[in-house]
Amino acid sequence: MSVRLNEDESIVKAIREGLAKKNGYCPCRLEKTPENKCMCKEFRDQIADPDFEGYCHCMLYYKTKD
């Protein structure tokens, strides 16, 4: 298993700008809760799932099964 950034640099730039504006909270989520702090709980749970391969909700990170 490995986690990497999205290969599309424009997406990475946009999401990082959003993270900076929201103090590290997912720019794709409305609520500023601990679960939405990047790397969000949803993606941490997906990382823990050995069968999951894909992007996090905002498409900043990609998990591979290797």
N, CA, C and O atoms as CSV, one atom per row, in Angstrom:
chain,resi,resn,atom,element,x,y,z
A,1,MET,N,N,0.850,-1.174,0.000
A,1,MET,CA,C,0.000,0.000,0.000
A,1,MET,C,C,0.891,1.231,0.000
A,1,MET,O,O,1.899,1.290,0.704
A,2,SER,N,N,0.501,2.207,-0.800
A,2,SER,CA,C,1.186,3.494,-0.767
A,2,SER,C,C,0.186,4.602,-1.037
A,2,SER,O,O,-0.850,4.392,-1.668
A,3,VAL,N,N,0.517,5.782,-0.547
A,3,VAL,CA,C,-0.311,6.963,-0.753
A,3,VAL,C,C,0.561,7.997,-1.451
A,3,VAL,O,O,1.693,8.255,-1.041
A,4,ARG,N,N,0.017,8.583,-2.509
A,4,ARG,CA,C,0.759,9.608,-3.249
A,4,ARG,C,C,-0.167,10.775,-3.536
A,4,ARG,O,O,-1.388,10.666,-3.423
A,5,LEU,N,N,0.443,11.904,-3.912
A,5,LEU,CA,C,-0.344,13.052,-4.335
A,5,LEU,C,C,-0.924,12.801,-5.719
A,5,LEU,O,O,-0.389,12.008,-6.494
A,6,ASN,N,N,-2.002,13.468,-6.016
A,6,ASN,CA,C,-2.594,13.429,-7.341
A,6,ASN,C,C,-1.531,13.885,-8.345
A,6,ASN,O,O,-0.768,14.810,-8.066
A,7,GLU,N,N,-1.484,13.250,-9.488
A,7,GLU,CA,C,-0.495,13.608,-10.503
A,7,GLU,C,C,-0.819,14.920,-11.208
A,7,GLU,O,O,0.053,15.505,-11.850
A,8,ASP,N,N,-2.058,15.390,-11.098
A,8,ASP,CA,C,-2.464,16.651,-11.712
A,8,ASP,C,C,-2.053,17.807,-10.790
A,8,ASP,O,O,-2.689,18.048,-9.764
A,9,GLU,N,N,-1.006,18.501,-11.159
A,9,GLU,CA,C,-0.458,19.561,-10.315
A,9,GLU,C,C,-1.443,20.701,-10.085
A,9,GLU,O,O,-1.379,21.364,-9.050
A,10,SER,N,N,-2.355,20.944,-11.028
A,10,SER,CA,C,-3.322,22.021,-10.833
A,10,SER,C,C,-4.319,21.673,-9.727
A,10,SER,O,O,-4.744,22.549,-8.973
A,11,ILE,N,N,-4.690,20.405,-9.631
A,11,ILE,CA,C,-5.580,19.967,-8.545
A,11,ILE,C,C,-4.857,20.086,-7.213
A,11,ILE,O,O,-5.418,20.598,-6.244
A,12,VAL,N,N,-3.616,19.617,-7.159
A,12,VAL,CA,C,-2.831,19.694,-5.919
A,12,VAL,C,C,-2.707,21.149,-5.477
A,12,VAL,O,O,-2.899,21.455,-4.300
A,13,LYS,N,N,-2.394,22.037,-6.397
A,13,LYS,CA,C,-2.242,23.458,-6.064
A,13,LYS,C,C,-3.550,24.033,-5.520
A,13,LYS,O,O,-3.547,24.725,-4.501
A,14,ALA,N,N,-4.660,23.752,-6.190
A,14,ALA,CA,C,-5.957,24.281,-5.766
A,14,ALA,C,C,-6.353,23.762,-4.384
A,14,ALA,O,O,-6.835,24.526,-3.548
A,15,ILE,N,N,-6.152,22.481,-4.147
A,15,ILE,CA,C,-6.525,21.906,-2.847
A,15,ILE,C,C,-5.617,22.455,-1.750
A,15,ILE,O,O,-6.093,22.766,-0.659
A,16,ARG,N,N,-4.329,22.577,-2.018
A,16,ARG,CA,C,-3.413,23.133,-1.006
A,16,ARG,C,C,-3.757,24.582,-0.682
A,16,ARG,O,O,-3.645,24.996,0.472
A,17,GLU,N,N,-4.169,25.353,-1.673
A,17,GLU,CA,C,-4.602,26.728,-1.416
A,17,GLU,C,C,-5.850,26.724,-0.538
A,17,GLU,O,O,-5.962,27.526,0.390
A,18,GLY,N,N,-6.775,25.832,-0.826
A,18,GLY,CA,C,-7.981,25.706,-0.012
A,18,GLY,C,C,-7.675,25.278,1.407
A,18,GLY,O,O,-8.279,25.777,2.357
A,19,LEU,N,N,-6.733,24.352,1.556
A,19,LEU,CA,C,-6.320,23.917,2.894
A,19,LEU,C,C,-5.720,25.081,3.678
A,19,LEU,O,O,-5.991,25.235,4.869
A,20,ALA,N,N,-4.914,25.891,3.017
A,20,ALA,CA,C,-4.299,27.040,3.684
A,20,ALA,C,C,-5.362,28.040,4.144
A,20,ALA,O,O,-5.258,28.601,5.236
A,21,LYS,N,N,-6.377,28.262,3.317
A,21,LYS,CA,C,-7.447,29.203,3.662
A,21,LYS,C,C,-8.312,28.689,4.804
A,21,LYS,O,O,-8.875,29.476,5.565
A,22,LYS,N,N,-8.420,27.363,4.923
A,22,LYS,CA,C,-9.274,26.772,5.957
A,22,LYS,C,C,-8.470,26.169,7.106
A,22,LYS,O,O,-8.978,25.334,7.855
A,23,ASN,N,N,-7.208,26.597,7.242
A,23,ASN,CA,C,-6.350,26.157,8.356
A,23,ASN,C,C,-6.214,24.642,8.439
A,23,ASN,O,O,-6.229,24.075,9.531
A,24,GLY,N,N,-6.082,23.987,7.289
A,24,GLY,CA,C,-5.842,22.551,7.263
A,24,GLY,C,C,-7.080,21.687,7.189
A,24,GLY,O,O,-6.980,20.462,7.132
A,25,TYR,N,N,-8.246,22.310,7.187
A,25,TYR,CA,C,-9.483,21.544,7.061
A,25,TYR,C,C,-9.797,21.356,5.578
A,25,TYR,O,O,-9.504,22.226,4.757
A,26,CYS,N,N,-10.385,20.231,5.249
A,26,CYS,CA,C,-10.696,19.900,3.866
A,26,CYS,C,C,-11.508,21.022,3.226
A,26,CYS,O,O,-12.567,21.391,3.734
A,27,PRO,N,N,-11.018,21.563,2.117
A,27,PRO,CA,C,-11.766,22.637,1.458
A,27,PRO,C,C,-13.047,22.148,0.785
A,27,PRO,O,O,-13.882,22.954,0.376
A,28,CYS,N,N,-13.198,20.846,0.671
A,28,CYS,CA,C,-14.384,20.266,0.041
A,28,CYS,C,C,-15.515,20.022,1.035
A,28,CYS,O,O,-16.613,19.624,0.647
A,29,ARG,N,N,-15.249,20.258,2.302
A,29,ARG,CA,C,-16.249,20.014,3.356
A,29,ARG,C,C,-16.671,21.343,3.971
A,29,ARG,O,O,-15.865,22.268,4.072
A,30,LEU,N,N,-17.916,21.438,4.375
A,30,LEU,CA,C,-18.418,22.675,4.960
A,30,LEU,C,C,-18.021,22.835,6.418
A,30,LEU,O,O,-17.674,23.934,6.852
A,31,GLU,N,N,-18.069,21.744,7.177
A,31,GLU,CA,C,-17.826,21.821,8.613
A,31,GLU,C,C,-16.342,21.708,8.933
A,31,GLU,O,O,-15.620,20.922,8.319
A,32,LYS,N,N,-15.899,22.501,9.899
A,32,LYS,CA,C,-14.531,22.400,10.403
A,32,LYS,C,C,-14.567,21.539,11.664
A,32,LYS,O,O,-14.666,22.049,12.780
A,33,THR,N,N,-14.484,20.230,11.462
A,33,THR,CA,C,-14.498,19.278,12.568
A,33,THR,C,C,-13.199,18.485,12.534
A,33,THR,O,O,-12.529,18.450,11.501
A,34,PRO,N,N,-12.830,17.850,13.641
A,34,PRO,CA,C,-11.603,17.042,13.640
A,34,PRO,C,C,-11.598,15.978,12.539
A,34,PRO,O,O,-10.540,15.643,12.006
A,35,GLU,N,N,-12.763,15.455,12.202
A,35,GLU,CA,C,-12.849,14.436,11.164
A,35,GLU,C,C,-12.501,14.983,9.780
A,35,GLU,O,O,-12.126,14.224,8.887
A,36,ASN,N,N,-12.625,16.295,9.604
A,36,ASN,CA,C,-12.379,16.922,8.309
A,36,ASN,C,C,-11.013,17.580,8.202
A,36,ASN,O,O,-10.717,18.237,7.204
A,37,LYS,N,N,-10.181,17.411,9.216
A,37,LYS,CA,C,-8.810,17.928,9.152
A,37,LYS,C,C,-8.031,17.014,8.210
A,37,LYS,O,O,-8.107,15.790,8.318
A,38,CYS,N,N,-7.285,17.614,7.291
A,38,CYS,CA,C,-6.551,16.836,6.288
A,38,CYS,C,C,-5.374,16.112,6.955
A,38,CYS,O,O,-4.611,16.744,7.684
A,39,MET,N,N,-5.227,14.951,6.751
A,39,MET,CA,C,-5.828,13.889,5.993
A,39,MET,C,C,-7.083,13.445,6.759
A,39,MET,O,O,-6.995,12.987,7.899
A,40,CYS,N,N,-8.232,13.584,6.126
A,40,CYS,CA,C,-9.521,13.409,6.794
A,40,CYS,C,C,-9.740,11.963,7.274
A,40,CYS,O,O,-9.107,11.018,6.802
A,41,LYS,N,N,-10.658,11.844,8.227
A,41,LYS,CA,C,-10.976,10.528,8.784
A,41,LYS,C,C,-11.483,9.571,7.702
A,41,LYS,O,O,-11.155,8.385,7.712
A,42,GLU,N,N,-12.282,10.094,6.773
A,42,GLU,CA,C,-12.801,9.238,5.704
A,42,GLU,C,C,-11.648,8.577,4.938
A,42,GLU,O,O,-11.692,7.376,4.673
A,43,PHE,N,N,-10.628,9.347,4.586
A,43,PHE,CA,C,-9.523,8.772,3.824
A,43,PHE,C,C,-8.640,7.891,4.709
A,43,PHE,O,O,-8.116,6.882,4.238
A,44,ARG,N,N,-8.469,8.251,5.971
A,44,ARG,CA,C,-7.706,7.375,6.880
A,44,ARG,C,C,-8.382,6.015,6.979
A,44,ARG,O,O,-7.711,4.983,7.006
A,45,ASP,N,N,-9.719,6.014,7.032
A,45,ASP,CA,C,-10.464,4.746,7.056
A,45,ASP,C,C,-10.287,3.996,5.735
A,45,ASP,O,O,-10.161,2.771,5.732
A,46,GLN,N,N,-10.277,4.711,4.630
A,46,GLN,CA,C,-10.069,4.067,3.334
A,46,GLN,C,C,-8.652,3.488,3.243
A,46,GLN,O,O,-8.458,2.418,2.665
A,47,ILE,N,N,-7.685,4.175,3.797
A,47,ILE,CA,C,-6.312,3.657,3.814
A,47,ILE,C,C,-6.256,2.342,4.580
A,47,ILE,O,O,-5.548,1.414,4.189
A,48,ALA,N,N,-7.007,2.272,5.668
A,48,ALA,CA,C,-7.014,1.066,6.495
A,48,ALA,C,C,-7.689,-0.119,5.794
A,48,ALA,O,O,-7.448,-1.266,6.168
A,49,ASP,N,N,-8.511,0.133,4.804
A,49,ASP,CA,C,-9.212,-0.910,4.071
A,49,ASP,C,C,-8.271,-1.498,3.014
A,49,ASP,O,O,-7.913,-0.804,2.063
A,50,PRO,N,N,-7.866,-2.754,3.163
A,50,PRO,CA,C,-6.919,-3.335,2.213
A,50,PRO,C,C,-7.468,-3.461,0.795
A,50,PRO,O,O,-6.694,-3.613,-0.151
A,51,ASP,N,N,-8.771,-3.402,0.632
A,51,ASP,CA,C,-9.378,-3.542,-0.690
A,51,ASP,C,C,-9.616,-2.211,-1.399
A,51,ASP,O,O,-9.980,-2.189,-2.574
A,52,PHE,N,N,-9.410,-1.099,-0.684
A,52,PHE,CA,C,-9.664,0.203,-1.290
A,52,PHE,C,C,-8.470,0.657,-2.116
A,52,PHE,O,O,-7.324,0.571,-1.675
A,53,GLU,N,N,-8.753,1.140,-3.318
A,53,GLU,CA,C,-7.762,1.831,-4.133
A,53,GLU,C,C,-8.469,3.004,-4.768
A,53,GLU,O,O,-9.509,2.833,-5.405
A,54,GLY,N,N,-7.914,4.202,-4.603
A,54,GLY,CA,C,-8.537,5.366,-5.216
A,54,GLY,C,C,-8.169,6.649,-4.514
A,54,GLY,O,O,-7.303,6.687,-3.640
A,55,TYR,N,N,-8.863,7.717,-4.929
A,55,TYR,CA,C,-8.606,9.064,-4.421
A,55,TYR,C,C,-9.381,9.338,-3.141
A,55,TYR,O,O,-10.426,8.744,-2.879
A,56,CYS,N,N,-8.835,10.256,-2.354
A,56,CYS,CA,C,-9.580,10.790,-1.221
A,56,CYS,C,C,-10.701,11.672,-1.765
A,56,CYS,O,O,-10.777,11.913,-2.970
A,57,HIS,N,N,-11.554,12.143,-0.890
A,57,HIS,CA,C,-12.741,12.911,-1.275
A,57,HIS,C,C,-12.395,14.117,-2.152
A,57,HIS,O,O,-13.087,14.375,-3.136
A,58,CYS,N,N,-11.346,14.853,-1.814
A,58,CYS,CA,C,-11.016,16.073,-2.566
A,58,CYS,C,C,-10.019,15.813,-3.692
A,58,CYS,O,O,-9.653,16.730,-4.427
A,59,MET,N,N,-9.589,14.579,-3.823
A,59,MET,CA,C,-8.683,14.135,-4.887
A,59,MET,C,C,-7.243,14.633,-4.725
A,59,MET,O,O,-6.495,14.686,-5.701
A,60,LEU,N,N,-6.856,14.995,-3.509
A,60,LEU,CA,C,-5.471,15.391,-3.266
A,60,LEU,C,C,-4.572,14.161,-3.209
A,60,LEU,O,O,-3.472,14.163,-3.763
A,61,TYR,N,N,-5.040,13.118,-2.542
A,61,TYR,CA,C,-4.250,11.900,-2.351
A,61,TYR,C,C,-4.848,10.723,-3.111
A,61,TYR,O,O,-6.051,10.669,-3.370
A,62,TYR,N,N,-3.976,9.784,-3.461
A,62,TYR,CA,C,-4.389,8.548,-4.115
A,62,TYR,C,C,-3.739,7.384,-3.383
A,62,TYR,O,O,-2.532,7.394,-3.140
A,63,LYS,N,N,-4.539,6.380,-3.031
A,63,LYS,CA,C,-4.035,5.185,-2.378
A,63,LYS,C,C,-3.992,4.043,-3.376
A,63,LYS,O,O,-4.969,3.771,-4.074
A,64,THR,N,N,-2.840,3.377,-3.433
A,64,THR,CA,C,-2.710,2.184,-4.275
A,64,THR,C,C,-2.629,0.952,-3.384
A,64,THR,O,O,-2.184,1.026,-2.238
A,65,LYS,N,N,-3.061,-0.167,-3.919
A,65,LYS,CA,C,-2.998,-1.415,-3.146
A,65,LYS,C,C,-1.623,-2.058,-3.240
A,65,LYS,O,O,-1.233,-2.815,-2.351
A,66,ASP,N,N,-0.887,-1.767,-4.300
A,66,ASP,CA,C,0.430,-2.392,-4.568
A,66,ASP,C,C,0.296,-3.856,-4.505
A,66,ASP,O,O,1.276,-4.575,-4.698
